[in-house]
């Protein structure tokens, strides 16, 4: 029986068929990267991307941008086809709930999730160390910043696209003040997006593959399917030549997403193309967003490449779910619990 996407349709989702003769569960767009270096005056790089459908069949997103002084901030981008992007000539501005300016000193690695009428932006911010920031908008013009969900040190905040058993859920990865040489994925919940608790361990680094042996972190918002929550995530290997970021996938229980049903032992994408291997930070595939269409089963994945570019990859829900299940392995605590 085929797996169903339980999502809103996107009839003009960007797409390219899998290359003839390929058996890969995920394949790259042949015209990558879709955002190149120096895309806007004064901006050296735009990469990790958070994209959602927008009005009149178009797309909108919040992107990580870095100035020529190498300071990261968030910037709104717009596209009619999800491939060709234009960016605002100023950084995204935030206010608090009284309307007073409340911009982060720095901001990077955003995700955007629609919940009801609101779009929530989750990013890594500065709060006496890296922490998760949270803001909401309805028009991508006015962004109201909310209180940070957690104290430092924390990264890779990923909000679920609906409440589960009446509460909001968020994935995160405990961190330290630098580029953490450790890290597992945790789940927390909240009734109001203010008070967070019931923290649960979800997944730990490791397994038989070194590609995720150092640390892992959530990627795009989890995708609801008939098989469970489809989670794309990044895994990091520590090599003699530095860190290597790859993309993997797992399926979480639909009602209790701290429980891992299936976890793929193989990566789905790893740096192999020049734009992934060479850049400001070499050897990085970093997924931040995914678009889905339940009528066709298609999934388009946006990822940062080498901290220098935005790239695009494709799969279908049947292909990727079947691949995850066929290559499932239990890791650490999951193995102890018999999952």
C-alpha positions in Angstrom: 0.0 0.0 0.0 1.4 3.4 -0.9 2.2 6.1 1.7 0.0 9.2 1.6 1.1 12.7 2.3 -1.3 14.4 4.7 -0.6 18.0 3.5 -2.1 20.7 1.5 -1.6 20.4 -2.3 1.0 22.4 -4.2 0.1 22.0 -7.8 3.1 24.0 -9.1 5.7 22.5 -6.8 9.1 22.8 -8.5 10.0 19.4 -10.0 12.4 17.5 -12.2 12.0 13.7 -12.9 14.6 11.3 -11.6 17.4 10.9 -14.1 17.1 7.9 -16.4 18.9 4.9 -15.0 19.1 6.2 -11.5 17.9 4.3 -8.5 18.7 7.1 -6.0 15.9 7.8 -3.5 16.7 11.5 -3.7 18.1 13.3 -6.7 19.5 16.8 -7.3 18.1 19.5 -9.6 20.2 19.5 -12.7 20.5 23.3 -12.7 21.8 23.6 -9.1 22.6 25.8 -7.4 19.4 27.9 -7.6 20.9 30.8 -5.6 24.6 31.6 -6.3 27.2 33.8 -4.6 26.8 37.6 -4.3 23.0 37.5 -5.1 22.3 41.0 -3.7 24.5 44.0 -3.3 26.5 43.8 -0.1 25.6 40.2 0.4 28.3 37.6 -0.1 26.1 34.5 0.4 22.5 33.4 0.8 22.1 29.7 1.6 20.1 27.8 4.3 16.5 28.4 3.1 13.0 28.2 4.6 10.4 28.1 1.8 6.6 27.9 1.9 3.8 28.3 -0.6 2.5 31.8 -1.0 -0.3 33.8 -2.7 -1.2 33.4 -6.4 0.7 30.1 -6.7 4.0 31.7 -5.8 6.5 31.0 -3.0 8.0 33.0 -0.2 10.8 32.2 2.2 13.1 33.3 4.9 16.8 32.8 4.0 20.1 33.0 5.8 22.1 35.9 4.4 25.6 36.9 5.2 27.0 40.4 4.6 30.5 41.1 3.2 31.4 41.6 6.8 30.3 38.0 7.4 27.5 38.7 9.8 24.4 36.4 9.4 20.9 37.8 9.3 17.5 36.8 7.9 16.1 38.1 4.6 12.8 37.5 2.8 12.9 36.1 -0.7 10.1 35.7 -3.3 9.6 33.4 -6.3 6.9 32.6 -8.8 8.2 29.1 -9.5 10.3 28.1 -6.4 13.5 28.2 -8.4 14.2 31.8 -9.5 14.4 34.0 -6.4 14.5 37.7 -5.7 15.4 39.1 -2.3 14.5 42.2 -0.4 17.2 44.8 -0.1 17.1 44.9 3.7 17.2 42.4 6.5 14.0 41.1 8.1 12.9 43.4 10.9 11.2 42.2 14.0 9.2 43.9 16.8 8.0 42.6 20.1 4.3 42.2 20.9 4.0 45.9 21.9 5.4 47.0 18.5 8.9 47.9 19.8 11.9 47.0 17.6 13.4 43.7 18.8 15.9 42.5 16.2 18.5 39.8 17.0 22.2 40.7 16.8 22.6 37.7 14.5 20.3 35.1 13.1 20.9 32.0 11.0 19.5 28.7 9.8 15.8 29.6 9.7 12.8 27.3 9.3 9.3 28.5 8.5 6.2 26.6 9.5 2.5 27.5 8.9 0.2 26.9 11.8 -3.3 28.1 11.3 -3.2 31.6 9.9 0.3 32.3 11.2 3.7 31.5 9.8 6.3 30.9 12.5 10.0 31.5 11.9 12.4 29.5 14.0 16.1 30.3 13.8 19.4 30.3 15.8 19.8 33.6 17.7 22.1 35.2 20.2 21.1 35.0 23.8 24.4 35.0 25.7 25.2 32.1 23.5 23.4 30.4 20.7 19.7 29.8 21.4 16.5 29.2 19.4 14.5 32.3 18.4 10.8 32.3 17.5 8.7 34.9 15.6 5.4 34.9 13.8 4.0 36.7 10.8 0.9 36.7 8.5 2.2 38.9 5.7 6.0 38.5 5.7 6.2 42.2 6.3 5.5 42.5 10.1 7.3 39.9 12.2 6.4 39.7 15.8 9.2 38.2 17.9 8.2 35.9 20.8 10.2 34.8 23.8 12.9 32.2 23.1 11.7 28.7 23.8 14.9 27.6 25.6 18.0 29.0 27.3 21.3 28.6 25.6 22.9 26.5 24.3 20.5 25.1 21.7 20.2 25.0 17.9 18.2 23.5 15.1 14.7 24.3 16.4 12.0 22.7 14.2 8.3 23.3 14.9 5.8 20.7 14.0 3.1 22.0 11.5 0.2 21.2 13.8 -0.6 20.6 17.4 -0.4 17.0 18.7 -2.8 16.1 21.5 -3.5 19.7 22.0 0.1 21.0 22.4 2.7 22.5 20.1 5.8 20.4 19.6 9.3 21.4 18.7 12.5 19.5 18.0 15.9 20.9 19.1 19.5 19.9 19.5 21.3 20.7 22.7 24.5 22.5 22.0 27.4 24.5 23.5 28.9 27.8 22.8 30.9 26.6 19.7 30.5 24.2 16.9 29.4 21.4 19.1 31.3 18.1 18.9 28.2 16.3 20.2 24.4 16.4 19.8 21.2 14.4 19.8 17.6 15.5 18.8 15.1 16.2 21.6 11.4 16.9 21.6 9.6 19.5 23.8 5.9 20.6 24.0 4.0 23.7 25.0 0.3 24.7 25.4 1.0 28.3 24.4 4.4 28.7 22.7 5.6 30.3 26.0 6.1 27.5 28.5 8.0 24.5 27.3 8.4 21.1 29.0 7.9 17.4 28.8 11.3 17.1 27.2 11.9 13.7 25.5 14.9 12.2 23.8 14.1 11.4 20.1 17.3 10.3 18.3 21.0 10.1 19.1 24.0 10.4 16.8 25.8 7.3 15.7 24.8 4.0 14.1 26.8 1.9 11.7 27.5 4.9 9.4 30.1 7.5 10.3 28.1 10.1 8.3 26.1 10.9 11.5 28.7 9.8 14.1 29.4 13.3 15.5 26.0 15.0 15.8 22.6 15.2 14.2 19.9 17.9 13.9 16.4 18.4 12.6 16.0 19.8 9.1 12.7 20.9 7.5 9.4 20.8 9.5 8.3 17.2 9.9 6.0 16.0 7.1 2.8 14.3 8.1 2.2 11.0 6.2 0.0 7.9 6.7 3.2 6.1 7.9 4.1 8.7 10.5 6.1 12.0 10.6 8.7 12.0 7.9 11.8 13.8 9.2 14.7 14.9 7.1 17.7 15.7 9.2 21.4 16.4 8.9 24.1 14.2 10.3 27.8 15.2 10.7 31.0 13.2 10.4 34.3 14.3 11.9 37.0 13.6 9.4 40.7 14.3 9.2 39.8 17.2 7.0 37.0 18.7 9.0 33.2 18.2 9.4 31.0 16.7 6.6 27.3 17.4 6.7 24.9 14.9 5.0 21.1 14.5 4.9 19.3 11.5 6.4 15.7 10.6 7.2 13.6 8.9 9.8 9.9 8.3 10.5 8.5 9.3 13.8 5.3 8.0 15.5 2.3 10.2 14.5 0.9 10.5 18.0 4.1 10.4 20.0 6.9 11.7 17.8 9.6 11.1 20.4 9.3 7.5 19.3 11.3 6.5 16.2 9.5 4.0 14.0 12.2 3.8 11.3 15.6 5.4 10.8 17.6 5.0 7.6 21.2 3.8 8.2 22.3 5.4 4.8 22.5 9.0 4.0 20.1 10.3 1.3 22.5 13.1 0.1 26.1 13.7 0.9 28.5 16.3 -0.5 29.5 15.1 -4.0 28.9 18.0 -6.4 31.4 20.9 -6.7 28.9 23.4 -5.2 28.5 21.1 -2.1 32.2 20.3 -1.7 33.7 23.8 -2.3 32.6 27.0 -0.7 32.8 29.2 2.4 32.4 26.0 4.5 33.2 23.0 2.3 31.4 19.7 2.4 27.9 20.7 3.6 24.4 19.5 2.6 22.1 21.2 5.1 18.3 20.8 4.5 16.0 23.5 5.9 12.7 23.2 3.9 10.5 20.8 2.0 7.5 21.3 -0.2 5.0 18.5 -0.7 2.1 17.7 -3.0 -0.3 14.9 -1.9 -1.9 14.5 -5.3 1.4 13.5 -6.9 3.4 12.4 -3.9 6.2 14.7 -4.9 8.6 16.3 -2.4 11.0 19.2 -3.2 13.8 19.7 -0.6 15.7 23.0 -0.3 19.2 22.7 1.2 22.2 24.9 1.9 25.3 23.8 0.0 28.8 24.6 1.3 27.4 27.6 3.3 27.5 29.4 0.0 24.5 28.4 -2.2 20.8 27.3 -2.1 20.3 24.0 -3.9 17.2 21.8 -4.6 16.6 18.1 -4.5 13.6 15.9 -5.3 12.0 12.6 -4.2 8.5 11.1 -3.8 6.9 10.0 -0.5 6.7 6.4 -1.7 10.3 6.3 -2.8 11.8 7.8 0.3 9.6 6.0 2.8 10.2 2.6 1.2 13.9 3.4 1.2 13.9 4.3 4.9 12.0 1.1 5.8 14.2 -1.1 3.7 17.4 0.3 5.3 16.1 0.8 8.9 18.5 0.4 11.8 18.0 0.9 15.5 20.5 3.2 17.1 21.5 3.4 20.8 18.5 4.0 23.0 16.1 2.8 20.2 18.0 -0.5 20.0 17.7 -0.9 23.8 14.0 -0.3 23.6 13.6 -2.8 20.7 12.5 -0.2 18.1 
